[in-house]
């Protein structure tokens, strides 16, 4: 009972909501939009907006619709095919939403985003202004990645361990949007009903976890070990990506619910207080600038630090001095965001660097007093100053 009351109270207080609809709940297995479910979602979102809540929709489905229209027998595999399908499908997808919302007296606005819209700090800040204006005007922003020109989602790059794209699926994109606009609730609707204690398809007695207070390694293991039961057949992200999205959102102060999008009237039922799906409790620990450093930027390089430097950073509110750096990985310029790793290669923080990678290699392991002797244009004593560091929750 306390969990239900807590959830109901959360629902009542949530004024700004981001809803993510995955391909698996929008599309039929044989292809094409599941129209009855689609219109049910539109009606539910319209009702939320008319009740006084601000609603933003992050939607998948463009590639699937395009593949159907272009006559592909199955899911396209080559990048040009995926981009061509996205170019055809996005217009069809938006036309469906625009027409459906218009019939209910609501204006739908299309926003297509790329990796650069988050990695570039100014464009990241501009996005908030656009979304805020649309919400003030009573429109529902409908967001998707611009797959026809961007490859961050449909063709992730994994050439190096330190390369971490800011979003590689619409689950994480929805969390970044929720973080950016300071949403109260992120609702991810997928083809499974939430996070289970075990694989419900093979383990007798597997139960749905109603509330997750913290995303611990044990919680992450529940998703990583269930690819058959907790990943989509037609979508890009399984339960692991959804937990990643929940982590971003909850650290940004936004509660998250992962629930089954194929349940009848699922949105209406959740906002009536019914205990569906898994609720992830919010733990706001990052400022606006720290959110951008930690989550919104694509990280292409890293610095490895010794135990003394890690301890000073995490427990003594110190800056990262060159003396604590043992290795520089990848290439970066002054002002870029890089990963900060421990001696085992585990990322525990990210930060904006005051020196380029070539300069960092020259001063690594050295005392700050002799930076002038090594670098012609001295910037700061620290490689990363304290106010430009964001710690990642383990």
C-alpha positions as CSV (number, residue, x, y, z in Angstrom):
1,X,0.0,0.0,0.0
2,X,2.7,2.6,0.8
3,X,4.3,2.0,-2.6
4,X,0.9,2.6,-4.4
5,X,0.3,5.7,-2.4
6,X,3.8,7.0,-3.2
7,X,3.4,6.3,-6.8
8,X,0.0,7.9,-6.9
9,X,1.4,11.0,-5.2
10,X,4.2,11.1,-7.7
11,X,1.8,10.9,-10.6
12,X,-0.4,13.7,-9.2
13,X,2.7,16.0,-8.7
14,X,4.1,15.3,-12.2
15,X,3.4,18.4,-14.2
16,X,5.9,17.9,-17.0
17,X,6.0,14.4,-18.6
18,X,8.1,12.8,-21.3
19,X,6.6,9.7,-22.9
20,X,8.8,7.4,-25.1
21,X,7.0,5.0,-27.5
22,X,9.2,2.2,-28.9
23,X,9.0,0.6,-32.3
24,X,7.9,-2.7,-30.6
25,X,4.7,-1.1,-29.3
26,X,3.9,1.1,-32.3
27,X,4.5,-1.5,-35.0
28,X,2.8,-4.9,-35.8
29,X,5.2,-7.9,-35.9
30,X,4.4,-8.3,-39.6
31,X,5.0,-4.6,-40.3
32,X,2.9,-1.4,-40.3
33,X,1.5,0.7,-37.5
34,X,-0.7,-1.0,-34.9
35,X,-3.4,1.6,-35.5
36,X,-5.7,0.8,-32.6
37,X,-2.9,1.0,-30.2
38,X,-1.5,4.1,-31.9
39,X,-4.7,6.0,-31.6
40,X,-5.1,4.9,-28.0
41,X,-1.7,6.4,-27.2
42,X,-2.7,9.7,-29.0
43,X,-6.0,9.9,-27.1
44,X,-4.3,9.2,-23.8
45,X,-1.6,11.9,-24.4
46,X,-4.2,14.4,-25.5
47,X,-6.1,13.7,-22.3
48,X,-3.0,14.3,-20.2
49,X,-2.3,17.6,-21.9
50,X,-5.9,18.8,-21.6
51,X,-5.8,17.9,-17.8
52,X,-3.1,20.6,-17.4
53,X,0.1,18.5,-17.8
54,X,2.9,19.3,-20.2
55,X,3.6,16.4,-22.5
56,X,6.6,15.7,-24.8
57,X,6.6,12.5,-26.9
58,X,9.8,10.7,-28.0
59,X,8.8,8.2,-30.7
60,X,10.4,5.5,-32.8
61,X,9.0,3.9,-35.9
62,X,10.3,5.9,-38.8
63,X,12.7,3.2,-40.1
64,X,10.1,0.5,-39.8
65,X,7.5,2.6,-41.7
66,X,10.0,3.4,-44.4
67,X,11.0,-0.2,-44.8
68,X,7.4,-1.2,-45.3
69,X,6.8,1.6,-47.8
70,X,10.0,0.8,-49.8
71,X,9.1,-2.9,-49.9
72,X,11.9,-4.4,-47.8
73,X,11.2,-8.0,-46.9
74,X,12.8,-7.6,-43.5
75,X,14.7,-5.1,-41.3
76,X,17.3,-3.2,-43.4
77,X,20.8,-4.0,-42.5
78,X,23.0,-1.5,-44.4
79,X,23.4,2.1,-43.3
80,X,22.3,3.7,-46.6
81,X,19.2,1.5,-46.5
82,X,18.4,2.5,-42.9
83,X,18.8,6.1,-43.7
84,X,16.6,5.8,-46.8
85,X,13.9,4.1,-44.8
86,X,14.1,6.8,-42.2
87,X,13.8,9.6,-44.8
88,X,10.6,7.9,-46.2
89,X,9.2,6.8,-42.9
90,X,9.7,10.0,-40.8
91,X,7.3,12.0,-43.0
92,X,4.7,9.2,-42.9
93,X,5.1,8.8,-39.1
94,X,4.7,12.5,-38.4
95,X,1.7,12.8,-40.8
96,X,-0.1,10.1,-38.7
97,X,0.6,11.9,-35.5
98,X,-0.2,15.3,-36.8
99,X,-3.6,14.2,-38.2
100,X,-4.5,12.2,-35.1
101,X,-3.7,15.0,-32.7
102,X,-5.4,17.6,-34.9
103,X,-8.6,15.6,-34.8
104,X,-8.5,16.1,-31.0
105,X,-7.7,19.8,-31.2
106,X,-4.0,19.6,-30.4
107,X,-1.1,20.9,-32.4
108,X,1.8,18.5,-32.9
109,X,5.3,19.8,-33.5
110,X,8.1,17.8,-35.0
111,X,11.7,18.1,-33.7
112,X,14.4,15.9,-35.2
113,X,17.7,15.8,-33.2
114,X,21.2,14.7,-33.9
115,X,24.2,14.0,-31.6
116,X,25.5,17.5,-32.2
117,X,22.3,19.1,-30.8
118,X,23.5,17.7,-27.4
119,X,27.2,17.8,-27.7
120,X,27.3,21.4,-28.8
121,X,26.6,23.3,-25.6
122,X,24.9,26.3,-27.3
123,X,22.6,24.1,-29.4
124,X,21.8,22.1,-26.2
125,X,20.7,25.3,-24.4
126,X,18.7,26.5,-27.5
127,X,16.7,23.2,-27.4
128,X,15.3,24.1,-24.1
129,X,14.0,27.4,-25.4
130,X,12.3,25.7,-28.3
131,X,10.6,23.1,-26.2
132,X,9.5,25.6,-23.6
133,X,7.9,27.8,-26.2
134,X,6.1,24.9,-27.8
135,X,4.7,23.8,-24.4
136,X,3.6,27.3,-23.6
137,X,1.8,27.4,-26.9
138,X,-0.1,24.3,-26.0
139,X,1.6,22.1,-28.6
140,X,2.9,18.5,-28.1
141,X,6.5,18.3,-29.3
142,X,7.2,15.0,-31.1
143,X,10.9,14.1,-31.0
144,X,12.9,11.5,-32.9
145,X,16.5,11.2,-34.0
146,X,17.1,12.5,-37.5
147,X,18.1,9.1,-38.8
148,X,18.3,10.2,-42.4
149,X,21.4,12.2,-41.7
150,X,22.7,11.0,-38.4
151,X,24.2,7.6,-37.5
152,X,24.5,8.0,-33.8
153,X,21.5,5.7,-33.2
154,X,21.3,3.4,-36.2
155,X,25.0,2.7,-36.6
156,X,26.8,3.2,-33.2
157,X,30.5,3.6,-33.3
158,X,32.5,1.4,-30.9
159,X,36.0,1.7,-32.1
160,X,37.5,2.4,-28.7
161,X,36.6,1.8,-25.1
162,X,36.7,5.5,-24.3
163,X,34.3,6.4,-27.1
164,X,30.8,6.9,-25.7
165,X,28.1,8.4,-27.9
166,X,25.7,10.6,-26.0
167,X,22.7,8.6,-27.3
168,X,22.6,5.5,-29.4
169,X,18.8,4.8,-29.0
170,X,15.6,6.6,-28.4
171,X,15.5,5.3,-24.8
172,X,18.6,7.4,-23.9
173,X,17.4,10.3,-26.1
174,X,14.1,10.4,-24.1
175,X,16.2,10.6,-20.9
176,X,18.3,13.4,-22.2
177,X,15.3,15.3,-23.2
178,X,13.7,14.7,-19.8
179,X,16.9,15.9,-18.1
180,X,17.2,19.0,-20.3
181,X,13.6,20.2,-19.7
182,X,13.6,19.2,-16.0
183,X,10.7,16.8,-16.5
184,X,9.0,15.3,-13.4
185,X,8.4,11.9,-15.0
186,X,9.7,9.8,-17.9
187,X,7.4,7.0,-19.0
188,X,9.1,4.4,-21.3
189,X,6.6,2.1,-22.9
190,X,8.0,-1.1,-24.4
191,X,7.1,-4.7,-25.2
192,X,7.8,-6.0,-21.7
193,X,5.9,-5.0,-18.6
194,X,8.9,-3.9,-16.6
195,X,12.0,-5.3,-14.8
196,X,11.6,-8.8,-13.5
197,X,13.5,-10.7,-10.8
198,X,14.3,-13.4,-13.4
199,X,13.5,-14.3,-17.0
200,X,9.7,-14.7,-16.9
201,X,9.7,-16.8,-20.0
202,X,11.9,-19.5,-18.5
203,X,11.9,-19.1,-14.7
204,X,8.9,-20.1,-12.7
205,X,8.1,-17.6,-10.0
206,X,9.7,-14.6,-11.7
207,X,8.0,-11.5,-10.4
208,X,7.8,-7.9,-11.6
209,X,9.8,-5.5,-9.5
210,X,7.4,-2.6,-8.7
211,X,9.9,-0.1,-7.3
212,X,13.7,0.4,-7.7
213,X,15.2,2.8,-5.3
214,X,18.7,2.7,-6.7
215,X,20.1,1.2,-9.9
216,X,22.7,-1.1,-8.4
217,X,25.0,-3.6,-10.2
218,X,22.6,-6.3,-9.0
219,X,19.7,-4.5,-10.7
220,X,21.7,-4.0,-13.9
221,X,22.5,-7.7,-13.9
222,X,18.8,-8.6,-14.0
223,X,18.6,-6.8,-17.4
224,X,21.9,-8.0,-18.8
225,X,21.1,-11.6,-18.2
226,X,17.7,-11.6,-19.9
227,X,18.2,-10.9,-23.6
228,X,15.4,-13.3,-24.7
229,X,12.7,-11.9,-22.4
230,X,13.7,-8.3,-22.0
231,X,14.7,-7.1,-25.4
232,X,12.7,-6.1,-28.3
233,X,12.4,-8.1,-31.5
234,X,11.9,-5.1,-33.7
235,X,13.3,-2.2,-31.7
236,X,16.9,-1.2,-31.1
237,X,17.1,-1.1,-27.3
238,X,16.5,-3.9,-24.8
239,X,16.1,-3.6,-21.0
240,X,19.7,-2.7,-20.6
241,X,19.3,0.5,-22.6
242,X,16.2,1.3,-20.7
243,X,18.0,1.0,-17.4
244,X,20.6,3.3,-18.8
245,X,17.9,5.8,-19.6
246,X,16.4,5.5,-16.1
247,X,19.8,6.1,-14.6
248,X,20.2,9.4,-16.5
249,X,16.7,10.6,-15.7
250,X,16.8,9.7,-12.0
251,X,20.2,11.3,-11.5
252,X,18.7,14.4,-13.1
253,X,15.7,14.4,-10.7
254,X,13.2,12.8,-13.0
255,X,11.4,9.6,-11.8
256,X,11.0,6.9,-14.5
257,X,8.5,4.2,-15.1
258,X,9.2,1.4,-17.6
259,X,5.9,-0.4,-18.5
260,X,4.3,-2.6,-21.1
261,X,3.0,-0.5,-24.0
262,X,0.8,-3.3,-25.2
263,X,-1.4,-3.3,-22.1
264,X,-4.9,-2.0,-22.7
265,X,-5.2,1.7,-21.9
266,X,-1.8,1.6,-20.2
267,X,-1.2,5.4,-20.1
268,X,-4.6,6.1,-18.6
269,X,-4.2,3.4,-16.0
270,X,-0.8,4.5,-14.9
271,X,-2.0,8.1,-14.5
272,X,-5.0,6.8,-12.5
273,X,-2.5,5.4,-10.0
274,X,-2.5,1.8,-11.1
275,X,0.7,0.0,-10.1
276,X,1.9,-1.0,-13.6
277,X,5.5,-1.5,-14.7
278,X,8.6,-0.6,-12.7
279,X,9.1,2.7,-11.0
280,X,12.6,4.1,-10.6
281,X,12.9,6.7,-7.9
282,X,14.5,10.0,-8.7
283,X,17.8,11.0,-6.9
284,X,18.7,14.5,-8.1
285,X,22.5,14.9,-7.7
286,X,23.6,16.9,-10.7
287,X,23.4,20.6,-11.6
288,X,22.4,21.8,-15.0
289,X,26.0,22.1,-16.2
290,X,26.9,18.8,-14.7
291,X,24.0,17.0,-16.5
292,X,25.4,18.2,-19.8
293,X,29.0,17.1,-18.9
294,X,27.8,13.7,-17.6
295,X,25.3,12.7,-20.2
296,X,24.7,15.1,-23.1
297,X,28.1,15.1,-24.7
298,X,29.7,12.4,-26.9
299,X,33.0,11.4,-25.2
300,X,35.8,10.4,-27.5
301,X,38.8,10.4,-25.2
302,X,39.8,9.7,-21.6
303,X,42.4,10.3,-18.9
304,X,43.4,7.6,-16.4
305,X,44.3,8.7,-12.9
306,X,46.0,7.1,-10.0
307,X,44.3,6.1,-6.7
308,X,45.5,9.2,-4.9
309,X,43.9,11.5,-7.5
310,X,40.7,9.5,-7.6
311,X,40.4,9.7,-3.8
312,X,41.1,13.5,-3.9
313,X,38.4,14.0,-6.6
314,X,35.8,11.9,-5.0
315,X,36.3,12.7,-1.3
316,X,38.2,16.0,-1.0
317,X,36.4,18.1,-3.6
318,X,39.7,18.6,-5.4
319,X,40.5,19.5,-9.0
320,X,42.3,17.0,-11.3
321,X,46.0,18.0,-11.3
322,X,48.4,16.8,-13.9
323,X,50.4,14.9,-11.3
324,X,47.6,12.4,-10.8
325,X,47.2,11.5,-14.5
326,X,48.9,8.3,-15.5
327,X,47.6,7.9,-19.1
328,X,46.0,10.0,-21.8
329,X,43.7,8.0,-24.3
330,X,42.5,9.4,-27.6
331,X,42.6,12.9,-28.9
332,X,40.9,16.0,-27.5
333,X,41.1,19.8,-27.6
334,X,40.8,22.4,-24.8
335,X,37.2,22.6,-23.7
336,X,36.3,19.1,-24.7
337,X,34.6,16.6,-22.3
338,X,36.6,13.5,-21.5
339,X,36.1,10.4,-19.4
340,X,38.0,10.1,-16.1
341,X,39.0,6.5,-15.4
342,X,40.5,4.7,-12.5
343,X,43.5,2.4,-12.7
344,X,41.2,-0.5,-13.7
345,X,39.9,1.5,-16.7
346,X,36.5,2.1,-15.1
347,X,34.9,5.5,-15.8
348,X,33.8,7.2,-12.6
349,X,33.6,10.9,-13.8
350,X,33.7,13.2,-16.8
351,X,35.1,16.7,-17.1
352,X,35.9,19.6,-19.3
353,X,39.6,19.7,-20.0
354,X,41.8,22.9,-19.8
355,X,44.5,21.4,-22.0
356,X,44.5,19.5,-25.3
357,X,45.5,15.8,-25.4
358,X,49.0,16.6,-26.8
359,X,49.5,19.1,-23.9
360,X,48.1,16.7,-21.4
361,X,50.6,14.0,-22.4
362,X,53.4,16.5,-21.8
363,X,52.3,17.5,-18.3
364,X,50.9,14.1,-17.1
365,X,52.6,13.1,-13.8
366,X,54.2,16.5,-13.3
367,X,53.7,19.0,-10.6
368,X,51.7,22.1,-11.6
369,X,54.5,24.4,-10.8
370,X,56.5,23.3,-13.9
371,X,53.7,23.5,-16.4
372,X,55.2,26.8,-17.7
373,X,58.4,24.9,-18.5
374,X,56.6,22.3,-20.7
375,X,53.7,24.2,-22.3
376,X,54.0,27.5,-24.1
377,X,50.5,28.7,-23.4
378,X,49.7,27.9,-19.8
379,X,46.0,27.7,-19.0
380,X,45.2,26.5,-15.5
381,X,47.1,24.6,-12.7
382,X,44.5,21.8,-13.1
383,X,43.8,19.6,-16.1
384,X,40.2,19.7,-15.0
385,X,38.9,22.2,-12.5
386,X,36.5,21.1,-9.8
387,X,33.5,23.0,-11.1
388,X,33.8,21.3,-14.5
389,X,33.6,17.7,-13.1
390,X,30.5,15.5,-13.0
391,X,30.6,12.2,-11.1
392,X,28.8,9.2,-12.5
393,X,26.7,7.2,-10.0
394,X,28.1,3.6,-9.8
